[in-house]
């Protein structure tokens, strides 16, 4: 695997190559990231992964400074997974001047759910992804479903900017107790780690009840939020949406997603489950 740190080196490494598959990451890689590399290998060659902690998507008081940076270990995992090129720029490489041009996603998508609690987050995500797609120019880019809202923002970015790249979604990998794999899980203390799978269990319970015929979505989400709060969580939201656009479900919705974001101590966890609702009579 070739490790490059500048745009010039990246372009040289990709010179003459077409049909690449790209996996953008913020590093501190785990098995979920490895699964995205393996998925990318099914869709294109060479496989390129980026490792970049993007300051534009972190708000004031968030964990940009303490976000784990483990480049050597990350490169070892990428190489073992069959990645061909690792692009690991520093902030000055991607932002050589103040980034006054930014991508502003549609308000209905970017300012809801996580966007309501992290103002400007999805603008920062969309801006860096547009930069990275421009640099790598892949045939396919792979993103995980765990960040479901991010996935939809990026799909809309690609659609509205007519970018010649296919966005492929990778399923969320989970620990044995159901906790979605995340680099931020490392922040959890021992007792918090035991509690952490409760978020997924509450979302799964909502899915099960809906598939059994329940249709009072608002009450189900409120109950899940209440259960988490009683267990000591600080809940940002639990919500049920149309998986195609993250708007409120309608009778015509063919795919739903239940999403949650909540804090255990100083760690914010997100999760979601997408599913097919039961057929209406």
JOQUI-V574307 format. One record per backbone hydrogen bond with DSSP energy under -0.5 kcal/mol. CO is the residue of the C=O (numbers start at 1). NH is the residue of the N-H. E is the energy in kcal/mol with one decimal. If there is no record, write none. Layout:
BEGIN
co=CO nh=NH e=E
co=CO nh=NH e=E
END
This chain:
BEGIN
co=2 nh=4 e=-0.5
co=2 nh=86 e=-2.8
co=4 nh=88 e=-3.0
co=6 nh=10 e=-2.3
co=7 nh=11 e=-2.6
co=8 nh=12 e=-2.0
co=9 nh=13 e=-2.3
co=10 nh=14 e=-1.7
co=11 nh=15 e=-0.8
co=12 nh=15 e=-0.6
co=14 nh=17 e=-2.5
co=19 nh=45 e=-1.5
co=20 nh=139 e=-2.5
co=20 nh=140 e=-1.7
co=21 nh=48 e=-3.1
co=22 nh=142 e=-2.9
co=23 nh=50 e=-1.7
co=25 nh=52 e=-1.8
co=30 nh=33 e=-0.6
co=30 nh=34 e=-1.9
co=31 nh=35 e=-2.1
co=32 nh=36 e=-1.2
co=33 nh=37 e=-1.8
co=34 nh=38 e=-2.4
co=35 nh=39 e=-2.1
co=36 nh=40 e=-2.5
co=37 nh=41 e=-2.0
co=38 nh=42 e=-0.6
co=39 nh=42 e=-1.1
co=40 nh=43 e=-1.9
co=40 nh=44 e=-1.3
co=46 nh=21 e=-2.1
co=46 nh=48 e=-0.5
co=47 nh=84 e=-1.9
co=47 nh=85 e=-2.1
co=48 nh=23 e=-2.7
co=49 nh=87 e=-3.1
co=50 nh=25 e=-1.5
co=52 nh=54 e=-0.9
co=53 nh=55 e=-0.7
co=54 nh=57 e=-1.3
co=55 nh=58 e=-1.4
co=59 nh=62 e=-2.0
co=63 nh=67 e=-1.3
co=68 nh=70 e=-0.5
co=70 nh=74 e=-2.6
co=71 nh=75 e=-2.7
co=72 nh=76 e=-1.9
co=73 nh=77 e=-2.0
co=74 nh=78 e=-2.6
co=75 nh=79 e=-2.6
co=76 nh=80 e=-2.2
co=77 nh=81 e=-1.6
co=78 nh=82 e=-0.7
co=78 nh=83 e=-2.5
co=79 nh=82 e=-1.1
co=84 nh=2 e=-2.6
co=85 nh=49 e=-2.5
co=85 nh=87 e=-0.5
co=86 nh=4 e=-3.1
co=86 nh=88 e=-0.7
co=87 nh=51 e=-2.6
co=90 nh=93 e=-0.7
co=90 nh=94 e=-1.5
co=91 nh=95 e=-2.7
co=98 nh=100 e=-1.9
co=100 nh=102 e=-0.6
co=103 nh=105 e=-0.7
co=106 nh=109 e=-1.2
co=106 nh=110 e=-2.9
co=107 nh=111 e=-2.5
co=112 nh=115 e=-2.3
co=113 nh=116 e=-1.1
co=113 nh=117 e=-0.8
co=114 nh=117 e=-0.8
co=114 nh=118 e=-1.5
co=118 nh=121 e=-2.3
co=120 nh=124 e=-2.1
co=121 nh=125 e=-2.2
co=122 nh=126 e=-2.6
co=123 nh=103 e=-0.5
co=123 nh=127 e=-2.4
co=124 nh=128 e=-2.0
co=125 nh=129 e=-2.5
co=126 nh=130 e=-2.3
co=127 nh=131 e=-1.9
co=128 nh=132 e=-2.8
co=129 nh=133 e=-3.0
co=130 nh=134 e=-2.0
co=131 nh=135 e=-2.0
co=132 nh=136 e=-2.9
co=133 nh=137 e=-2.5
co=139 nh=166 e=-2.2
co=140 nh=22 e=-2.4
co=141 nh=168 e=-2.8
co=143 nh=170 e=-2.6
co=144 nh=147 e=-0.6
co=146 nh=148 e=-1.2
co=147 nh=151 e=-2.3
co=148 nh=152 e=-1.9
co=149 nh=153 e=-2.3
co=150 nh=154 e=-2.5
co=151 nh=155 e=-2.2
co=152 nh=156 e=-2.2
co=153 nh=157 e=-2.3
co=154 nh=158 e=-2.5
co=155 nh=159 e=-2.1
co=156 nh=160 e=-2.9
co=157 nh=161 e=-2.0
co=158 nh=163 e=-2.1
co=159 nh=162 e=-0.9
co=163 nh=165 e=-2.0
co=166 nh=141 e=-2.7
co=166 nh=168 e=-0.6
co=168 nh=143 e=-2.3
co=170 nh=145 e=-2.9
co=173 nh=181 e=-2.7
co=175 nh=178 e=-2.1
co=179 nh=175 e=-3.0
co=182 nh=185 e=-1.3
co=183 nh=186 e=-1.1
co=184 nh=187 e=-1.9
co=185 nh=188 e=-1.5
co=189 nh=193 e=-2.8
co=190 nh=194 e=-1.4
co=191 nh=195 e=-1.5
co=192 nh=196 e=-1.6
co=195 nh=198 e=-2.2
co=196 nh=199 e=-1.2
co=197 nh=201 e=-1.9
co=198 nh=202 e=-2.4
co=199 nh=203 e=-2.0
co=200 nh=204 e=-2.7
co=201 nh=205 e=-2.1
co=202 nh=206 e=-1.7
co=203 nh=207 e=-2.1
co=204 nh=208 e=-2.4
co=205 nh=209 e=-2.1
co=206 nh=210 e=-2.4
co=207 nh=211 e=-2.6
co=208 nh=212 e=-1.0
co=209 nh=214 e=-2.2
co=210 nh=213 e=-1.8
co=215 nh=217 e=-1.7
co=216 nh=220 e=-1.8
co=217 nh=221 e=-2.3
co=218 nh=222 e=-2.2
co=219 nh=223 e=-2.3
co=220 nh=224 e=-2.1
co=221 nh=225 e=-2.3
co=222 nh=226 e=-2.2
co=223 nh=227 e=-2.4
co=224 nh=228 e=-2.1
co=225 nh=229 e=-2.3
co=226 nh=230 e=-2.3
co=227 nh=231 e=-1.2
co=228 nh=233 e=-2.4
co=229 nh=232 e=-1.6
co=233 nh=235 e=-0.6
co=234 nh=263 e=-3.2
co=237 nh=261 e=-2.4
co=239 nh=259 e=-3.1
co=241 nh=257 e=-2.6
co=242 nh=245 e=-0.8
co=242 nh=246 e=-2.7
co=247 nh=242 e=-3.1
co=250 nh=253 e=-2.1
co=255 nh=243 e=-2.3
co=256 nh=275 e=-2.9
co=257 nh=241 e=-2.9
co=257 nh=259 e=-0.5
co=258 nh=273 e=-2.1
co=259 nh=239 e=-2.7
co=260 nh=271 e=-2.1
co=261 nh=236 e=-2.3
co=261 nh=237 e=-1.8
co=262 nh=269 e=-3.1
co=263 nh=234 e=-2.1
co=263 nh=265 e=-0.6
co=264 nh=267 e=-2.1
co=266 nh=268 e=-0.5
co=267 nh=264 e=-2.7
co=267 nh=269 e=-0.6
co=269 nh=262 e=-2.3
co=271 nh=260 e=-2.4
co=273 nh=258 e=-2.4
co=275 nh=256 e=-3.2
co=275 nh=277 e=-0.6
END
